[in-house]
Amino acid sequence: MLGGVESTHAKDSQQGGDEGPSRNRGNSEPPRLLIAGTGVAVALCLAVTLVHVLLVFLYVAPPNAISRAYSQQINAWVQPLFSQNWRLFAPDPQSVNRQVSARVGKTAPNGTTHVSDWIDLSSMDDSAVKHNVFPSHTSQNMLRRAWNSYAETHGTDDRPHSERAALIQEYLRNIATDRVTAQRGGTFDSIQLRVTTVHIDSPRAADGPRQAAAAPAPTATRYLPWWKVDSHEAQ
């Protein structure tokens, strides 16, 4: 009897030992759906990367038949988030200082409009950069480059003559709206920008002869038209 019991336990343990590893092997195998999904995600990332590199290459390459045929698609992908330039190797120093200010207006139910005081947006960036060992790229370049792009695409009539000009105008408006909202809060339905340009005097040579002081260049002030702001942007 004892021998039969022991043999029965031995068979059970042997069967359990045979089924245990097979059961563990089945549980350790990754699901096929997860493997397929990972493969599709990797292939999609590789495809997007290759397309991005190709479009950027065609954008910076000399004009050719392919870049001319697909210029609209190339520009739509590269601008404005992936625009390329060579300023790292040939920097263009600023010859003027520009002060961008904004004021907002809110129309009351009776039709009267309340206009706020001017808020200096450039000084906000300057204070964030000054004495900062690691200033952010946003504080240094976002507002300045947005205005430079606006001036290049709009000229002096403040009218967008292309889709890119309209996009840059919206971009500049959104930047100013976010800055004003963070500064003063409240709600408003329109915003206006003022840009004051002050020329930077050229440095005098250390060993050069003294020259008569030139008359300072006049300060130029440009007022942009009032832009409507959606209610969700003014919150």
Summary of the structure (lengths in Angstrom):
residues: 235
radius of gyration: 32.2
end to end distance: 86.6
largest distance: 123.3
contacts: 506
relative contact order: 0.10
helix: 52%
strand: 14%
